[in-house]
């Protein structure tokens, strides 16, 4: 059967570049769809996130080491609650 028809698309292009000069502080009031796209662009090809300074700064940390430290503390506390 021959294919036919029409497809209408509405496309919105959004920059996934994070601007460090932006005075962004991560909280519910300041989060926009553009910030969601930025976060999603940081996923690697297997759809998980690696610790990086970009992600750390985005979530109000000074460095990836500080983010990783808090993350490990949180996961350790959560694991201990499960036992």
C-alpha angles and dihedrals in degrees: 000000000000116000120239141153141092133276122200119195131186110200128189118192116209126185113244092196114115113222110214090195089063109103091230120158115185109245136118094265095053100042114108134178088260089060090051089053090050092052092048091050089061093064114108123231092277091054099249130112127242122209110265139158089248092058091042093053091044090058093045098262124132096224144000089254091059091048092047092049093053092043092053091047090051095048091047091051091047092050091050090052090054093056 
